[in-house]
Amino acid sequence: MRRKRPSFAGRHRQVFIHMDVLSKRYGKFQAVQDVTLTIGKGMFGLLGPNGAGKTTLLRVLSTTLPPSGGSVTIGNYRLGRDDQAIRSLLGYLPQEFGLPKQLTGYEYLDYAAVMKGFRHSQRRRTEVESVLEKVNMSARAKERTGTYSGGMKQRIGIAQALLGSPELIVVDEPTAGLDPEERMRFRSLLSELSANRTVLLSTHIVADIAATCCGLAVMKRGRLVYDGSLERLLETVRGRVWTGYVSESRFDGVRMESNVISARKAAYGYDIRVLSGTRPFEGATLAPAALEDAYLYVLRSEGMESE
Ligand SMILES: Nc1ncnc2c1ncn2[C@@H]1O[C@H](COP(=O)(O)OP(=O)(O)OP(=O)(O)O)[C@@H](O)[C@H]1O
């Protein structure tokens, strides 16, 4: 007797978003191509270089762009059929998030709450105060947003996404332009918020993912080139990362023959890092693999790596 295949929900216990051969074209240009991806609760990272299609994918998920093909379910809702319901369970911080300089953080959030349907003034006040507290901005809420740092503006951006306690928060390249300390604080805020919801974070900064995400997908030219865990991604390059010194005269030759990830100028030559299945040059030694190495490896390899 043939065994019944486990149901989709059985195979992925906490499925929250499921995309099935999703695609998006701008005219003839295919920005997202045949993306099949399942995302559960917690933090999920969407990593890829500029132009990979991350923003396009997030805009489709957040119902601001219609897909050209494929299907998406979010919670119990189908994109295209239940867009209104999807919007009500979603908070979105777009890549280009602008705040009106003349408004205070509180005034802006009060306005955003009205737009989200909080008509009752007392309930709106409670909601705005609650999201301000979650992003640790209560003390600065009465100041104009024009006086805020980049990190504070992003916190207000997250606060508006949190209005109404959505189950899904979509954040597009939120740390670009932040200084290292603000970036770190912002990452931990996202981590905290992912404790009881799905946070989908798009970035081209590998460190953002390394610090916060459990699951991740890597996109390249509209396609998925990796979907799985951080550990599994690291596994793809374990035993393939080599470091060593090459003289200036040998450098061009090594660069032509090997997959050089980085090169740092040293006296009379270069300290280089190379991805290779075998020792790439004399004197090269194996090095511990870093996430950045694995990211470059999947970007440079053909085909899809997945769990
Ligand atoms: N409205 C549009 N019309 C035509 N092409 C577009 C449009 N928006 C994006 N593209 C193209 O689609 C591709 C994917 O862009 P997208 O912004 O989704 O990538 P991304 O991974 O988010 O990159 P970035 O981090 O630079 O924003 C790019 O080649 C981009 O030029």
Ligand as a Chemical Component Dictionary entry (heavy atoms), coordinates in Angstrom:
data_LIG
# 
_chem_comp.id                   LIG 
_chem_comp.type                 NON-POLYMER 
_chem_comp.pdbx_formal_charge   0 
_chem_comp.three_letter_code    LIG 
# 
loop_
_chem_comp_atom.comp_id 
_chem_comp_atom.atom_id 
_chem_comp_atom.alt_atom_id 
_chem_comp_atom.type_symbol 
_chem_comp_atom.charge 
_chem_comp_atom.model_Cartn_x 
_chem_comp_atom.model_Cartn_y 
_chem_comp_atom.model_Cartn_z 
_chem_comp_atom.pdbx_ordinal 
LIG N1  N1  N 0 9.448  49.583 -11.142 1  
LIG C1  C1  C 0 10.417 48.916 -11.772 2  
LIG N2  N2  N 0 10.458 48.866 -13.124 3  
LIG C2  C2  C 0 11.429 48.186 -13.764 4  
LIG N3  N3  N 0 12.425 47.500 -13.156 5  
LIG C3  C3  C 0 12.436 47.519 -11.817 6  
LIG C4  C4  C 0 11.444 48.227 -11.052 7  
LIG N4  N4  N 0 11.718 48.060 -9.726  8  
LIG C5  C5  C 0 12.829 47.287 -9.679  9  
LIG N5  N5  N 0 13.260 46.966 -10.927 10 
LIG C6  C6  C 0 14.406 46.121 -11.262 11 
LIG O1  O1  O 0 14.168 44.832 -10.704 12 
LIG C7  C7  C 0 15.384 44.292 -10.192 13 
LIG C8  C8  C 0 15.189 43.918 -8.744  14 
LIG O2  O2  O 0 15.048 45.111 -7.990  15 
LIG P1  P1  P 0 14.765 45.103 -6.419  16 
LIG O3  O3  O 0 14.695 46.519 -5.957  17 
LIG O4  O4  O 0 13.625 44.223 -6.157  18 
LIG O5  O5  O 0 16.095 44.397 -5.899  19 
LIG P2  P2  P 0 16.733 44.398 -4.446  20 
LIG O6  O6  O 0 17.302 43.052 -4.244  21 
LIG O7  O7  O 0 15.753 44.896 -3.461  22 
LIG O8  O8  O 0 17.906 45.428 -4.604  23 
LIG P3  P3  P 0 18.214 46.724 -3.720  24 
LIG O9  O9  O 0 18.799 46.218 -2.473  25 
LIG O10 O10 O 0 19.200 47.464 -4.587  26 
LIG O11 O11 O 0 16.916 47.455 -3.560  27 
LIG C9  C9  C 0 16.465 45.333 -10.422 28 
LIG O12 O12 O 0 17.176 44.988 -11.588 29 
LIG C10 C10 C 0 15.693 46.613 -10.612 30 
LIG O13 O13 O 0 16.384 47.495 -11.459 31 
# 
loop_
_chem_comp_bond.comp_id 
_chem_comp_bond.atom_id_1 
_chem_comp_bond.atom_id_2 
_chem_comp_bond.value_order 
_chem_comp_bond.pdbx_ordinal 
LIG N1  C1  SING 1  
LIG C1  N2  SING 2  
LIG C1  C4  DOUB 3  
LIG N2  C2  DOUB 4  
LIG C2  N3  SING 5  
LIG N3  C3  DOUB 6  
LIG C3  C4  SING 7  
LIG C3  N5  SING 8  
LIG C4  N4  SING 9  
LIG N4  C5  DOUB 10 
LIG C5  N5  SING 11 
LIG N5  C6  SING 12 
LIG C6  O1  SING 13 
LIG C6  C10 SING 14 
LIG O1  C7  SING 15 
LIG C7  C8  SING 16 
LIG C7  C9  SING 17 
LIG C8  O2  SING 18 
LIG O2  P1  SING 19 
LIG P1  O3  DOUB 20 
LIG P1  O4  SING 21 
LIG P1  O5  SING 22 
LIG O5  P2  SING 23 
LIG P2  O6  DOUB 24 
LIG P2  O7  SING 25 
LIG P2  O8  SING 26 
LIG O8  P3  SING 27 
LIG P3  O9  DOUB 28 
LIG P3  O10 SING 29 
LIG P3  O11 SING 30 
LIG C9  O12 SING 31 
LIG C9  C10 SING 32 
LIG C10 O13 SING 33 
# 
